[in-house]
Amino acid sequence: MKKIVLIIIITLTTLSINAQTEVDALRYSRTTFGGTARYMALGGAFGALGADVSTFSTNPAGIGLYTKSEISFTPAIMASKITSDYNGTSLTDNKYNFNISNLGGVFTYNSYEGEGNGCFGFNFGFGLNRLANFNNNYSIEGLNTKNSILSDFVDKANGNTPLGLSDFDTRLAFDNYLIDTVRGTQTRYFSAIPYGGVLQTKTISTRGTMNEMYLTFGGNYNDKLYIGATFGIPSIRYTEISTYKEEDGADTLYTPTHPSLYLKDFTFDNYLSTTGYGLNFKFGLIYRPVNFVRVGVAFHTPTFLSLSDSYSSSISSNFYSKDSITQLPNGITKYSRESPEGKFDYEITTPFRAIGSIAFIIGKMGLVSADYEFVDYSDAQIKAPSESFSEANKAIKNSYTTASNIRIGTEWRFDIFALRAGYALYGNPFKSGLNDGALTSYSGGFGVRDDDFFIDFAYVYTTGKEDYYLYKNAENPVTNSFTNQNFLITFGLKF
């Protein structure tokens, strides 16, 4: 039973790329820290520190600690490396991406004239923070002696006549002679590769981002209590292009008693593009009980995303045959079919979040800060006016669970120079025994700051590992081990 659930969770759009599943819900629910170089160097542990535009997407009360207006800009370069191990074969692929991690500004109004209690300021901020990066390349290869992806096509096709098959997978396979009806029936199928013995390869290229435009308001009372609120407008851009291929890998396909006698190989291509926007609200507090301690708390409403998918697929097959429609010079017959272009609009609601933070300020020498974030990924939902997503939402409940995200950072100052380090652990969103989806980040950096400008540098190294199956009936999973390296620089002006 666990294997069945696991397959559902982590199959990467091999079949029915147009189907919105729990995989999509997790992709857009799981955000990591992104923003300025200082914020990133401290591992994102800024919930009780404030005075950084990145905090407007985590604890907006941080806007209350500003005493001067400022603008900042953070370009970044990301290098991704993924090693995929499948049935004894290991391949590594890389991808590089230039992006904008943060762009923002804060405008302050402060009144510190005289002594006594009261409201000392009101601040307003707007800009953009990057919450997720989808830029990756995968290369997978391995010999499967047990079965083929065509067994999945057969399972999906059974019970349907050829005219009732899906235009995006099973109908393409049927038209390419990869599956066919059992003699004497119209709703039972068999495949050209029933016993395995195929070399399976897949390349996947994903790109895109989840950015959040923010509008933040806040202030402070008596330099003890800081309050802030953010209206967040996340934007989604996600593209996935994959090519899956099976070919004779062990000289076992060509037996005189089965139609696979003539099959050489086939290729299954998929394209998916997702775009959309959302809305959320965040509220936060920071309280300073004594000068060297700050505690913070923040609450994020669910994000309500309106998304639109565009998708298509194609299959081509090559046969050893002489009575062909298209005879190639090497004696191979080639068939090829393309799907229509599909479109679908739907909505995803991501989970509620709560963040607790504490920071210790050690005079003008340095600081230590920590955040704890709670999120229940099983609360995500998919819906659309024209379709019921009861099965997908049931899979979300059965597959995902609560996760604890921990961020720790420190900074030490030497006049106008500062050294920084951070650590972040993003907990496994999967229920016990299903998969290991934890992420670990190590970060560091340095900066130069004076009264009028600042320049900060950061380096973030993130690592993780996950298993997924190429298709539902696959015997063994692919194990992906990945590392991301992020290099950032922030330019800022104060006025």
N, C-alpha and C positions, 0 to 999 in steps of 0.2 A: 504493500500500500504506500509506503514512504517513497518508493521509487516512482510510482505513478504520479504522486503529488509533485515530486521534485521535477519530473519531466515537464509537467504543466507549467511550473514556475519559470524554468530557466531555458526553455527552448527559444533560440533566437530567431523568431519569425521565419522558420524554414517552410512551414505550411501556412496558407491563408494569411498572407502578410497584411490583408485588409482587416483582420480581426483585432479589435481592441481588447487587450487582455490585462491581467494583473501585472504583467511585465511593464506595460505603459504606466500603470498607476505608481509603481515603485520608482520608475525612472524620474518622474516629475515630482514625486514626494520627497525624494532624498536629496537634500541640499547640503553642501559643505561650505566652509568659510571661504569668502572671497572679498577682496576690497583693496585697501591701501597696503603698501609694502610694510609699514609698521605693524598694522593689524595682522598681516600674514606671518610676519617674523615671530610674533608672540603666539602663534598657533590659533589666532582668533579669540583668545581669552580676554575679551574686552568688555564683558557684560557689566562689570562694576567699575571700569576705568573711565569710559566715555571719552569725550573730546576727540573723536575720530569719526569721520563720515561713514565708515564701514559699519559702525554700531547701529546705524539707523535701520539696518535690516536684521539686527539681533535684539538689542535693547535700546530703543529710541530715547530713553532717558539720558543717554550719553550726550545729547545735544545741549542739555542744561549746564554742562561743565565748560562750555565755550565762553571765553571772555573777550575774544576778538573774532572778527569775521575772517574767513579763509576760503580759498578755492584750491582744489587738488586734482591731479591727473595721474593715472597709474597704468602705463602700458606694461604688457607682460608677454613672455615667450614660454610656451609649454612644450616639453618633449615627452612623448608617451612611448613606452616599450611594453609589448605584451608577448609573453612566451606561452604557446599553446602545446600541451602534451596530450596526444591521442593515440591509444593503442601502441605505445612504444616509440612513436615518432614525435620529435620536438621541433617546432618552428618558431621563429621570433620575427616580429614586425614592429615598425616604428612609425610615428607620425609627429609632425611639428606644427605648431599653431601659434600665430601672433594674435593677441587679443587685448581688449581694454578691460582691466580688472575693476577699475573704479574711475568715476568722473563725478565730481560733486562740489557743492559750495554751501557755506553756512553764513548767515547774516545775523548779527547779534545786536541786541539792545540791552545794555546793562546800566544799572544805577546803583553804585556803591557809595554814594555820598552820605556821609554821616554814619553814626553807629546805630545799632538796634536791629530788631527783627523786622522781617518783611520780605516781600518779593523783590529780588535783586536783578532779575533779568527775564527777557523773553527772546527766544532764538527761533530761526526758521531755516530749514535746509532742504535742498533738492539735489537730485543726481541719479546715479546708476551704480549698482553693485552687481558683480557676477556671482551667481549662486551655484552654477554647475557647468561643467565643460564636457561635451559629448564627443570630442575629437579623438578617435582611436582607429587603429588598423589591426585586424586579426588575420593570421594565416594558419590554417589547420590542415593536417594531412595524416592519414592512417589507414591501414589495411583492416577491413572488416570481413571476417570469415563467417559471420553468422547470418546477416541479413542486409537489406538495402532500404533506402528511404522509400522505395516503391511499395514496401509493405505498408507504410503509412497511407500512401495513395489508395491502395486496395481497401484498407479499413474504412477510409473516408468515402470511397466510391460505393461500397456495398450498400444495397438498398435503394440505389438510384439508377434510373435508366441513363444511357449515354447523354440524352438531351438534358437531364437534370444535374449533370456534373458541374462543378465550379469552374467558371471561366479562368480562374487564377491559379489552378494547380491540377486537379484531377482531369478536367477536360483537356488541358494541354497535354498531359501524360497520355491520355487515350488517343488523341489525334497524332501523337508521335510514336504510337505503337509500343509504348512502355507498359501499359496495362490494357487488358481486353476482357470482354465478357466470357464467362465459362460457357462452353458449347451448350446450347439448348436453353440458356437463361438470358435475361436482359438486366438483371440487377445484382448478379454475383460476378466478381472479377478475380483475375489472377495477374501476376506481374511477370515481366521478362527476366527478373532476377530474384528468384524465391529463396536462394540458399546462401547468399553472400558471396565471398570471394572477390570483393571489389575494393579498389583503392579509392577512398573517399577524400576529397579535398574541398575546402571552403575558404574563400576570402571574404572578409567583411570590412567595409569602410564606413565609419560613422563620423558625422561632423555636426556641429551646431552648438548651441549654448542656451542656458537659462539665465537671463538677466532680469534684474528688478529695478525698475524706476521707482523712486521714492519721493514722497513729500512729507517732511517731518516738522513737527512743532514741539516746543518744550521750553522749560525754564527752570529756575531754582528758587527755593524758599529758604532764606536765612543761611545760605551756604551749607545746609544740612540735608535738605531733601530736594532731589532733582526728578523732574517728571517729563515724560515725552510720549508722543504718539506718532505713528507712521501710517500713512496710506501707501500700500505697496501695489505696484502694477507689474507683475512678472510677465515677461515675453518668452515664448518658446520658439526655437528653430531647431529642428532635428531632421537629419537625412541619413538614411541607411541604404547602402548599395551592397548586395551580396551576390556571389557566384558560387554555386554548389555543383560539384562534378563527381560522377562515378564512372570508373573504367575498370576493365579487366585487370585485376591485381595479382592473380595467382593461377592464371590459365585454367580456371574452373568454370567459366561461364559457358563455354562452347561445347555442350554435350549434344549428341544426335537425337535426344529424346525430348528436348524442350525448346521453346521458341527463342531462348537466349542463345541458341546456336549462332545467330547472325549479329547479335548486339555487340558493338564495340564500346561505346560510351554515350553518356548524355550529360547535358548541362542545364541547370535550373537557375535562372537569374531573377532577382527580386529588387524592386525599388520602392522605397517608402519616404515620403516627405510629410512632416508634421509641423504645423505652424499654429500659433494662437496666443492669446493673452489671458490674463486673470486679474483678480483683485483680492487683497487681503488687508487686514488691519492689525497693527501691533501696538501694544501699550506696555510701558516700562517705568520702573522706579529705581532710583539709586539713593541710598541713605548713608550718611557719614556720622556714625555714633561718636567717634573720636577722630582726631585729625589723621591718624595713620591707618584707619580701617574704612573701607567702603563695602557695602553689601548691595546687591542688585537683584531684581526680579523682573521678568518679562513674560508676556503672554502673546502668542500669535494665534489669531483665528485661522481656521482652515482657509486655504487658497482655493478660489473657485475659478477653474480654468475652462475656457471655451476653446476647443481645438478642432482643427480640420486636417484630415489625412488625404493625401493623394498617393496612389499606389498602382503598380503594374508588375507584371511578371512575364517570363517567356521560358520556353523549353526548346532545346534543340537536341536531336539524337543522331547518332551515326551507326549504320548497319553495314555488315559485310553482305552484299547482295548484288546480283547482276540484273535482276528484273526491277529496275528502279525508276522512279520519277525523275530524279536528278542524279545522274551518274557522274561521279567525280573521277578524275584521272586515275586515282589509286584504287579504284574498285570499291569505293565506299559510298553508300547512299546516305544522303543527309536530309533530315526532316526538321522543320522549325515552325513553331507557332508562337504568337504573341497574344497576350490578354488585352482587353480594352483597358482604358485608364479609369480607375475607380476613384470615387471621392466619397468621403463620409465625415459628417460633423457630429461631435459628441462633447461631453463635459466630464471632467475629472475633478473631484473634490479631494484635496490632500488633507492630512491629519492636522489636528491642533497641536501646538507646541508650548512647552513651559520651560523657562530657563532660570536657574538660580546661580548667582555669582558672588564672589568675594575677592577683594584685593587688599593688599598691605602695601602702604606707601612708606618707604624708608627715607624720610626726609627728601633731600634733593639728590640722593645717591642712586636710588633705584626703586623697583617695585616687583612684587610677585602677585600673580592674578590667576584665578581659576574659574571655569564655567562648568555647570552641569546642565545638560539639556535632555528633556524627556519627550519622546514622541512615540505614538502607537501607530505603526504602519498598517495595521489591520483595519484602521478606521477609514482608509481611503475608499472612494467609491467612483464607479463609472456609470454614466447614464446618458441616454439620448431619447428624444421624443419618439423616434421611429423604431426603437429596438429595445428589448429587455436585456439587461446585462446581469441577470440573476446568477448565471453560472460563473461569470468573471468575478462578481462581487463575493460569491461564495468561496471562490478560490483565494481571493484576497484575505478573507477571514480565516481560512484553513491554512494558509501558507505563511502569513506574516505575523509579527508580534511586536511587543514594545521593545524599544532600544534606548540605551543610555549613551549619550555623546559627551565626552569629557575633553576639555581644552585647558591647557596650562601654559602660562607664559611668564617671562621675566625680562626686565630691562635694567641696565646699569649705565649711569651717565658719568661722563668725564668732560665737564664744562659743556661745550656745545655738541660734543660727540656722544653717541649712545651705542651700546652693544645689546643685542636681543637674541632670545632663543625661545622656542615653543615646542609643544607636543600636543597632538590631538588624536583621540581614539573615537571613531564612529562605530557604534555597536552594530552587531549582526541583526539585520531586519527580519531574517528567516526564523521560523520556529525551529526548536531544537532537533538536530539530526537531518535537516533538509539541505542546508548549504552553509558555507562559511563566507558571509559577505562583509565582514568587518574591514574597516579601512584604518590605517595608521599613518600619521603624518609627523615628520620631524622638520623643524624650520629654524632658521637663523637669519640674522641680518644686522645692519648697522645704519646709522643716520647722522646727519648734521642738521641742527636746528638753532635758529636764533630768533629774534623778535619779529623779523619780517619775512623769512622764507625757511623752507626745509626741503631736504633731499634725503630720501630713504631707499635702502636696498634690501631685498629679501630673497631667500632661496627656500623652497618648500619641496621636500621629498616625500612622496606618498606611495605606499605599497599595499597590496592586497592580493587575495586569491579567491577564485570561485570556480565551481563546477557547473557545467550545463551539458545537455544532450543535444546532439544535432537534430534529432527528430524523436518522436514519441517512442518508437519501438527500438531505438538504438540500445545495444547491449551495454556499452560503457560510456561514461561521460568524457568530455574534454575538460581538462584542468587548465584554466587560464591564470597565469601569474603575471601581475602587471606592476609597473612602476611609472609614476609621473613625476617629472621634475619641472618646477615652475620658477622662473626668474622674473622678478618684478622691480620696478623703480618708480617712485612717486616724486612728483614735482609739486610743491605747494607754495602758496603766497598767503601771508597774513596782512590784514589791514583794518 
